[in-house]
Amino acid sequence: MKRRNFIKNVGATSMAFTVVPSFAVSGLGHTAPSDKLNIAAIGVGKGGKGKVNLKNMVEQNIVALCDCDYDYAAPIFETYPNAKKYKDFRKMLEKQKDIDAVIIATPDHSHALQAAAAMELGKNVYVQKPLTHTVWESRYLTKLAKQTGVVTQMGNEGHSNDSVYEVAEVVQSGCLGTIKEAHVWTNRPIWRQGMPAPLKEVAVPKSLDWDLFIGPAKMRDYNPEYHPWIWRGWWDFGTGALGDMGCHLLDVPNYALNLGQPNAFQASSSLVNTASAPSAAKVNFKFPARKNLPYCALPEMELTWYDGGLMPARPYDLPNDAPMNPGGGFMFIGSEATLIANSYGSNWKVYKNGKEYMPETKVDLGRIPDHPLGGGRHEMHFVDCCKNGGTPASSFEYAGPFNEFVVMGNLAIRLQSLKKTLLWDSENMKVTNIGADEKLRTAKLFPYSSDIVSNKVVNESRKWVEQNALEMSEEWIKHEYQNGWKL
């Protein structure tokens, strides 16, 4: 069934089904007491997305909760007192046989390991964005989803918003003409980035299993700069502003323009260091021509990403009230008109000859329906598909290839000292124009210190580290897991 037809039909099936027989729930292995899905969650700290996803999967059975820090997860444990508690997701999956679906909302570096373990047991998975930490992991989960046949969904929740499909209909109806240029921006990070690794010794909280948090990353001493929230800015645990917001803001350009994979990219940023993502960055992707749509040509095009408050130049003929929201948005520049919108296409507007106008569309892409039980549209669409069959809006078939190019942007950032456009071989997941002996030059930062000696202030804030560019590129595309972890 074509995607647009499924989206239309799922609204009818959602309304028609009130009680689902146990055999209709995919991958059960047990008898369901009702139409409710048995859900487990990994990563349920009080400030995280796991908490939100659980709340939005209304009237389901929350049977297990897993978090490596019981104090941080305590409010969520109290919210679902009947759920069994675990620190280690492996023990949860081994012991608890009644799980139908698993929510994964842990730091980025753990997503692939946890998702793969659940999928191999036939569990449906809802994995927060970014789907994975690396390009190779995205490819791996995409293939595993196809092999296992489980229901999958990436947690870029706005992909189920009507505005995504409204903007895509405008683009694919040819209302903007030919689009060869797109710009996407965010004010993130709103957490610290561009900083040196912490040196202060801090005792591990008694409630936290630090080994489980570290997972496949390089071991280091505990510090509150890593957990519970600032992990996102550290290369070993997170994917910076691009990984955090890219799956939100790049979603509409990717979906509307059938972007696929770039064949070249380059980046510039504030100082790149060995430990954490830069505080601001600009990444340019070049996409080859794609197969034309009935009303819209898809020639070679460039897409530019900006974070840390950087913005694209404002078109000179744009009215002052055009919604170039500094917080985040995107802009398509077509041969006939320009479209500007906020995240997921909200508040979208089209401008032609310097004036706003309302285009007439020729394409109908359908919509993801609200669920009769309420809850989050994206989450409940996943629940519906687990029960009744079908493909969620951001299944790994869509989200896996999309996430590849999102996290690929960090590869461009970390390789920028090569001072070249990087050529990408998507099939083999390889940058093809790095020589065997080329070197990267990256800053290793140190906390600021000063000593007054004979009225002289001595400061040492950084040193420059040289690394083999080809070896590091391969490592950042496909990590070598540590501490005994493997896929």
N, C-alpha and C positions, 0 to 999 in steps of 0.2 A: 504494500500500500504506500502511495506517495505521502511524504511528510505532511503536505498541506491538507490532504484528505483525512489523515489520521487526526490532526489537530481539530478539524471540524467534527469528526465523528466521536472523539473522546468526550466532548461536551455532552453528547447525547447519552453515551454509556455511563458517564459519571452520574447523571441524573437518574438513569434507569436502575442502576445497581444499588440496592440498600443492604442486602445481605449476600455475601459471596461464599459459596461452598468451599470447604477446605481444599479440595483438589484444584481450585482455581488459583490459589496462591502459589506463585512459582517458587521452586526450591525449598519446600517446607521440610519434608522428612518427619513431620509430626502432624497431629490433627489439630487444626485451629479451632478454638472454642467459639469463634464468631467471625465476623468479617474483619476483625482487627489484625493488623500486622504486628508481629513481635519484633521490636526494634532494640538494638544495642547501640551504644555510642562510645567512641574512643576520643578523649579530649573534651572534657565537659567543665572546664574551669569557669568561674563565675563571670569572667570578662570576655569569653570567647564565643565563636559562632556555633559551637555545638549546643550550647544552651538555647540559642535562638532557633536552631533547626528542630530540636526536640519540641519546643513550644509550638512550632508551626505545623508539626505532624499531629494534628489534633485527633483525639479519641482513638489512639493506637495504644498497644501494650508496650510500655517501656520496661523491658525485662532485664537489662544489664547495662551498667555504667562503668567505664574504665577511665582512670586518670592516674598519672604517676605522682600527683600531688593531692593527697586527700584533703588537706586544709583548703586549698584553692577550689576544690570541687565540692566542698561541704554543702553550700547552699543548693546545689543541683541534686546531691544525694538526698537532701531533706525534701525537695520537691517531688521526688519519685521514690518514696520509702520502700516500695515493694520490689524495686530493681536490685539485683545482686551487684555487689561492688567488687571491682578488680583494679589492681595496679598494672598488671601485665596483660596486654591484649592477647598474647599467645595462650595464656592460661584460660582467659575468658572464652576464646574460640574452641579450645580443647574441651572444656568442662561443660559449657552451656550449649545443649543441642537444640534448643527451641528457638534459636535466632533465625529470623527471616531476612532481616536487612540490617546493615551496619552504617552508622553515620561516622565519618572520620573528620575531625576538626582539630588535629594536632599541628605542631610546627611542620613547615613544608617538607623538611628533609626526611620525615617519617611516613609521609602519605603513601608512597609506592609500596613499601614493605607491608603496611597494615592493610591496604586495599587488596594487594595480591593474595595475602593470607586468607582474607575473607572470601574472595572470589573463587579461589581454588577449592573452598569448601562448599561452593554453591550458594553463597550468601549474596544478595543484592547489596550494592554499595552506593552511598551518597557521600562524595568526597569534596570537601571544601576547596575553593580556589586558593592558589593555583593548584591545578590537579597534581602536579609533581614538582620536584626540585630541579630536574634536568630534562633535556630533550629525550635522551634514551629511555628514561622512565616513562615518559608520556607514550612513546611508541610501544613500550612493553605492555602497559595497561590497556592500550587500544587493542592490541592483538589478543591479550588474555580475555578481554570482554567478549570478543568474537568467539574465542575457543570455548569459553564456559557457558555462554548464553545467558548470563545473569543480567538483571536490569541495573543500569548504571546512570548516574547523574553527577555532574560537577556542580558545586554550589555557587555558581554565578547567578544568584537568584533573579536578577533583573532580566535574564534572558527569557523569562516567561511573561514579561510586561508587554502590553499591547503596543507601546511606542516602538519597540524593537521591530515589529512587523510593519508598523505604519511607515517608518523610515525606509525599510527595505523595499516596500511597495513603491514608494516615491522613486527610489534609485532604479529599481528594476523595471519600472515603467518608462524609463528614459527621460524623466522630467528634468533632470539636471544636465542632460546631454552626456558627453563622454567625460568620464572622471579619470584623470591622470594624476591627481594630487589629493592627498588626505592628511589631516593633522589631528592629533589626539593629545590631550594634556591633562595633568593633574597637579594639585598643590601638595600631594603627598611627597615625602614622608612627613607625618605629624609626630613620629617617634624619632629618636636620635639615630642618625647615620653619619658616616664619614669619621667615625671615632676610633681611637686605638683600643686594643683589647684591654680589659680591666686588669689591674695588678693586685688590688687589695684582696687580702685573704678573708673569706667569709665562710662561716660554718654552714654546712648543708642543713636546711631545715629538717627536723625529724619526720615531717609529713611527706617529704619528697624522696622518691627513688631517683637519684641523679643519673645513675647508669641507664635507666630506661628513657630518661629525657634525652641524653646524649645519643642513644641509639647507634646508628651507623656513622656518626660524625667522629672527628678526632677528639679524644678525651682531653678535657681541661678541667681546672678547678671550678667549682660552683661560684657563681656571682649573681646577684639580683639583676645585673645588667643583661643577663641571658633569659631569665625566667622570673615572672610569668609572661611578660608581654613584649619586651624589647627584642626578643629573639629574631623578629622579622628583619631587622637591619643587619644581622650578621650573616656573612656569606655561607657559613657552615650549616646554618639552621633555616634561614629564610631566603627570600628572593628580592628583597628591597621593595621600593615603591612600584617598580615595573611589575613584579610578581603579584603584589597586593592588589593593585588597581588595574593592571592591564587586562585581566579577564573580565573586568567590568566595562572599561571604557573602549577597549579594542573590539568588543564583542559585536557591536552593530556594523562597523566597517568590515569585519571578517565575514559576518553572515550576509550582509547586503551585497558585497562585492565578490563573494566566492573566492576569497584571497588565496587559499591554499598555502603553499610554502614560498618564502622569498628565495631568490637566487643570489642575493647580495645584501650586505648590511654594513653599517659603520656607525661609530658613536663618538661623542665628545661629552665630557662631564667635568664636574669639580674633581678635586684630587682623588684618584683611585688608590685605595690601600689594600693591603693583604687580608685584613680582618673584616671590614664592613663595606657595605654599598655606599656610593658617593651621595652627598646631600642633594645634588641636582644633576640631571643627565638629559641628553638628547640623543635619540637613536633613529637612524634613517634606514628603512627597509625598502628594497626594490623587489617588486613582484613581476613575474613574467606575464605575458598576455594569457588570459584564460578563455575558455569557450564562450562565445557571445551568447547572451540571453535573447529571447524573442524581440524585446524592445530596447535592449541596452547592450552596447558593445563593452567588452572588458579587455582593453588593451594593457600593455605594460604600464605600471604606475608606481609612484613612490608614496610611502606612508611614513610620516615622521611623528615620533613619540617625544613628549616633553614632560619632565617631572621636576619636583623641587621648586615649583613656582614659575618655571620657564613657560613661555607662551609663544605661539606662532605669531607672525606679523598679522596685523588686522588689515583685511582688504580695504583699500582706500575708499571705495564707493559704498562701504557698509554703513547703514544707519546707526546712530549712536545707541539705539535701544536693542541692537542685535545681541542675542544672549551668549556672548563669549564669557561664560562664567569662569572666573579665575580658579574656582574650586575643582573644576574638571569638566571636560566636554570634548566634542569633536567637530570637525568641519570638513565637508566634501566640497571641493572646488571643481565644478563641471564646466564644460564648454559653453553651456547656456545659462546655468544658474548655480548658486551656492547654497548649501544646506548647513545650518549650524544647530547644534543640540547639546544638551547636558547628558549626563551619564544615561546609558540605555535609551537614548533618543528622546528623553523627556524634554518638553518645551521646545520641540523642533520647529524651525522656521526656514522658509526658502526665500531667497532674495534673487531678483532678476533685474538687471539694469539699475541696481542701487535701491530697489524698492521691494518690499515684502509682497509675495503673492501666494495663493493657494493652488497647488498643482492638482490636476485630475489624474488619477492613477488607473492603470489598465490591468494590474496584477492583484490577485487576492491570495495572500499567504495564510489565511486563517489566524486563529488566536488560541492561546492556551486558556482554558476556561477557569473561572473560579470554581472551587469545590463546594458541593452542597453542605458539607460539614464545616466549612470555613477553613481557617488555617492559612498557611502560606501557599500561594498558587504553585510555586516551583516545587516545594516539598510535597504537596499533596498530589501533584501530577506524577511525581515519582512513586508515591504510595499507590495511586491508581494503577500505574503500569505494573507494579509488583503484583497486584491482586488480579488484574484483568487482562494482562498482556499489553503489548504496545511498546513504543520507544519514547522515553522522556525527551524533552526539548533540548537538553544539553547532555545527552548520553555521550559516552566516551567515543563513539563513532564520530561525533562532532567535536567534543571537547578535547580529545587527545591530540589531533592534528593542530587545533587552535592553540592549545597550551604549548605545543612545541615551539611555535614562532614567538609566543610571549616570552618564555624563559630564554629563548635564543638571544633576545635583546641584551641580556646580562652578559652573554658571551661577547657581544660587540663591545660592551662597556669595559670588560676586563682585558680585552685584547687591543685596546685603542692605542697603546704606545707603539704598536707596529706601524701606525700612520699609513694605513692603506684601506681601501675598500675590500672587505672580506667576501670571498666567493663561496657560496654554500651549495653542497651536494646533498639534497634532502634524502635521496634514496639511501645513501650510505652514511648519513648523519656526520658530515665531515666538512671542515673548511679546507678548500683545495689549494689555496695559494699561500700556505705557510711553509717556509723552507725548514729542513731538518735542523739547521743550526741557528735559526733566528731566535732572538732573545726578547723577552718582555722586561720592562723596567717599571717596577711597582713600588710604591712607598710602604714601608713598614713604620707605623706611627708609634710614638711613645708618649705617655702622659707628660705634660709640661712640668719641668722642674727648673729651679734656679738656685745657684749657690753664689754667695758673695765672697769672692776671694780677691783680696788686694783691690777692692773696689771694682772688680770685674764681674759681670753677670754671665754665667755660663749656661747656655740653653741647649738641650738636645731634644728635638721633637720628632725627628724622622731619620731614617736611613733608606737608601735605595737598594732594592733587592732585584737581582737578575734571575730570571727563570727561563727554561727552554719553552718557547712559545708553542711548539707543536705538542709537546707532552702535556702542558697545562690545558691547551684547548681540548685534547682528548679526555683529560680528567674532568673538565667542567661539562663536557657533553655526556659522559658516562662515568659517574663516580666509582672509585674503588671503595666499597664499603669497609668499615673498620669494626673492631670489637666483636668479630665473629658473625656479623650479620651478612646475609646474602639473599638474592632473589633467585 
